[in-house]
Amino acid sequence: MLVSNSKVVVTGGAVRIGKTIAGAFAAAGAAVRIHFNTSSAEASALCRSLPKPVNSGHELIQCDFNTAERESL
C-alpha cells in the first residue's frame, strides 16, 4: 500500500473495523484523521497508540453525520 506521507480520513475509525483500518494506514506511514461520533475515549486511546507518521500527526474529528448540516450538490 503506497500511502506513506499521505493523509487519510477513516470514518468510524475509533472502534471495530474502522480501528483496524486506521491502524493499517498508520502502520503504512499515513497520517490518519480518525472520525468518531460518541467514542471519544476509544478514539483518543487509538490516536495515542498509532505509530507516528514522519511529516505530520494523527488527528481526531468528532462529528455526528446524522445531524450534520448537508449541502446539496
Secondary structure, 3 states (H helix, E strand, C coil): CCCCCCEEEECCCCCHHHHHHHHHHHHCCCEEEEEECCCHHHHHHHHHHCCCCCCCCCEEEECCCCCCCCCCC
